[in-house]
């Protein structure tokens, strides 16, 4: 479960000229409130997420849905590598320090990516009627999540993260972008 900026960084690698609806889809799944609901909507309640991700990929059509699929794929890759390792290092009570680390990573990325402000503004310009379906969150909840996070990124310039430094995150995202494109092509067959 990386932060919104990490999702957008991957989306830019996969589709550099993606639509605002695609980018919106990459952050929308995190508008789901409540960890039980989010675990279910993100397939974290399954022992093996890949069958569910593959089934979702076969049903995915349209920019918003494609962005959401990319979100779930990144969460799966991140959770099984960086999150798991962080949990083991930090032990009990890992969540608060983890959230601080990904906040630092996201803020750092937002204030250094020349494209970030433009993409956030473009996502906010998408009319609610154009939103795709976000399992567990209404379009209004997605909009509120988007506006709240955009404001937070604008108002906070912190980081970088010591646990997830930019070089490490960027290398991970570059690998994940290639993996996603190959997986997505195979899933479509």
C-alpha positions as CSV (number, residue, x, y, z in Angstrom):
1,X,0.0,0.0,0.0
2,X,2.1,2.8,-1.3
3,X,0.9,6.4,-1.4
4,X,-1.0,8.2,-4.1
5,X,2.2,9.8,-5.6
6,X,3.8,6.4,-5.9
7,X,0.7,5.2,-7.8
8,X,0.9,8.2,-10.1
9,X,4.6,7.7,-10.7
10,X,3.9,4.1,-11.9
11,X,1.0,5.3,-14.0
12,X,3.3,7.9,-15.7
13,X,5.8,5.1,-16.5
14,X,3.1,2.8,-17.9
15,X,1.2,5.6,-19.8
16,X,3.2,8.8,-20.0
17,X,0.4,10.5,-21.9
18,X,-2.5,8.8,-20.1
19,X,-5.8,10.5,-19.7
20,X,-6.9,12.3,-16.5
21,X,-9.4,9.5,-16.0
22,X,-6.6,6.8,-16.1
23,X,-4.6,8.7,-13.5
24,X,-7.7,9.2,-11.4
25,X,-8.3,5.4,-11.6
26,X,-4.9,4.8,-10.2
27,X,-5.6,6.7,-6.9
28,X,-9.4,6.1,-6.6
29,X,-9.3,2.7,-4.8
30,X,-7.6,4.3,-1.8
31,X,-10.8,6.4,-1.2
32,X,-12.3,3.3,0.4
33,X,-12.6,4.0,4.2
34,X,-12.1,1.4,6.9
35,X,-9.3,-1.2,6.8
36,X,-11.7,-4.2,6.5
37,X,-13.4,-2.7,3.5
38,X,-10.1,-1.7,1.9
39,X,-8.5,-5.1,2.5
40,X,-11.5,-6.7,0.7
41,X,-11.6,-4.1,-2.2
42,X,-7.8,-4.5,-2.7
43,X,-7.9,-8.3,-2.5
44,X,-5.7,-8.3,0.6
45,X,-8.1,-10.6,2.3
46,X,-7.1,-13.4,-0.1
47,X,-4.1,-15.7,0.4
48,X,-3.2,-15.3,-3.2
49,X,-4.3,-12.1,-5.0
50,X,-3.1,-13.1,-8.5
51,X,-6.2,-15.1,-9.5
52,X,-8.5,-12.2,-8.5
53,X,-6.2,-9.7,-10.3
54,X,-6.2,-11.9,-13.4
55,X,-10.0,-12.2,-13.4
56,X,-10.3,-8.4,-13.0
57,X,-7.9,-7.8,-15.8
58,X,-10.0,-9.9,-18.2
59,X,-13.0,-7.7,-17.3
60,X,-11.2,-4.4,-17.3
61,X,-12.2,-1.9,-20.1
62,X,-11.7,1.9,-20.2
63,X,-9.2,4.3,-18.7
64,X,-10.6,4.6,-15.2
65,X,-10.8,0.8,-14.8
66,X,-7.3,0.3,-16.3
67,X,-6.0,2.8,-13.8
68,X,-7.7,0.9,-10.9
69,X,-6.2,-2.4,-12.1
70,X,-2.7,-0.8,-12.2
71,X,-3.4,0.4,-8.6
72,X,-4.2,-3.1,-7.4
73,X,-1.2,-4.6,-9.2
74,X,1.2,-2.1,-7.7
75,X,-0.3,-2.7,-4.2
76,X,0.2,-6.5,-4.7
77,X,3.8,-6.0,-5.7
78,X,4.6,-3.4,-3.0
79,X,2.9,-5.3,-0.3
80,X,4.7,-8.5,-1.0
81,X,8.1,-6.8,-1.1
82,X,8.6,-3.5,0.6
83,X,5.6,-3.6,3.0
84,X,6.4,-7.1,4.2
85,X,10.0,-6.2,4.8
86,X,9.1,-3.0,6.6
87,X,6.7,-4.8,8.9
88,X,9.4,-7.3,9.8
89,X,11.9,-4.6,10.6
90,X,9.5,-2.4,12.5
91,X,7.6,-5.1,14.4
92,X,4.5,-4.4,16.4
93,X,3.2,-0.9,15.9
94,X,4.6,-0.6,12.4
95,X,1.6,1.1,10.9
96,X,2.1,4.7,12.2
97,X,5.8,4.9,11.2
98,X,5.0,3.3,7.9
99,X,2.4,5.9,7.1
100,X,4.9,8.6,8.0
101,X,7.5,7.1,5.7
102,X,5.1,6.8,2.7
103,X,3.9,10.4,3.4
104,X,7.6,11.6,3.2
105,X,8.1,9.6,0.0
106,X,4.9,11.0,-1.6
107,X,5.6,14.6,-0.6
108,X,9.2,14.4,-1.8
109,X,8.0,13.0,-5.2
110,X,5.2,15.6,-5.6
111,X,7.5,18.5,-5.0
112,X,10.1,17.2,-7.4
113,X,8.0,15.9,-10.3
114,X,7.4,18.6,-12.9
115,X,4.2,16.9,-14.0
116,X,2.6,16.3,-10.5
117,X,0.7,19.5,-10.0
118,X,-0.7,19.3,-13.6
119,X,-1.9,15.7,-13.2
120,X,-3.5,16.4,-9.8
121,X,-5.4,19.4,-11.3
122,X,-6.5,17.4,-14.3
123,X,-7.8,14.7,-12.1
124,X,-9.8,17.3,-10.1
125,X,-11.3,18.6,-13.4
126,X,-12.8,15.2,-14.2
127,X,-16.6,15.5,-13.8
128,X,-18.1,13.1,-11.3
129,X,-20.4,11.7,-14.0
130,X,-17.3,10.4,-15.8
131,X,-15.9,8.5,-12.9
132,X,-15.8,4.7,-13.2
133,X,-16.8,2.4,-10.5
134,X,-14.7,2.2,-7.3
135,X,-15.7,-0.8,-5.3
136,X,-16.4,0.4,-1.7
137,X,-16.5,4.2,-2.4
138,X,-19.0,6.5,-4.1
139,X,-17.8,9.0,-6.7
140,X,-18.3,11.8,-4.2
141,X,-16.0,10.0,-1.7
142,X,-13.4,9.6,-4.4
143,X,-13.6,13.3,-5.2
144,X,-13.2,14.2,-1.5
145,X,-10.2,11.9,-1.2
146,X,-8.6,13.4,-4.3
147,X,-9.1,17.0,-3.1
148,X,-7.9,16.2,0.4
149,X,-4.7,14.5,-0.8
150,X,-4.0,17.1,-3.4
151,X,-4.2,19.8,-0.8
152,X,-2.0,17.8,1.6
153,X,0.6,17.4,-1.1
154,X,0.6,21.1,-1.9
155,X,0.9,22.2,1.8
156,X,3.5,19.7,2.9
157,X,7.1,19.6,1.6
158,X,8.7,16.8,3.6
159,X,11.0,13.9,3.0
160,X,12.6,12.1,1.4
161,X,11.8,8.8,3.2
162,X,14.6,7.0,4.8
163,X,12.8,3.7,4.5
164,X,11.8,4.2,0.9
165,X,14.4,6.5,-0.7
166,X,13.7,8.0,-4.1
167,X,16.4,5.9,-5.9
168,X,15.0,2.6,-4.5
169,X,11.4,3.6,-5.2
170,X,12.1,4.7,-8.8
171,X,14.0,1.5,-9.5
172,X,11.2,-0.6,-8.1
173,X,8.6,1.3,-10.2
174,X,10.7,1.0,-13.4
175,X,10.8,-2.8,-12.9
176,X,7.1,-2.9,-11.9
177,X,6.1,-0.9,-15.0
178,X,7.8,-3.5,-17.3
179,X,6.3,-6.4,-15.3
180,X,2.8,-4.8,-15.5
181,X,2.8,-4.3,-19.2
182,X,3.9,-7.9,-19.8
183,X,1.4,-9.3,-17.3
184,X,-1.4,-7.1,-18.8
185,X,-0.6,-8.3,-22.3
186,X,-0.7,-12.0,-21.2
187,X,-3.9,-11.4,-19.2
188,X,-5.6,-10.1,-22.3
189,X,-4.9,-13.2,-24.3
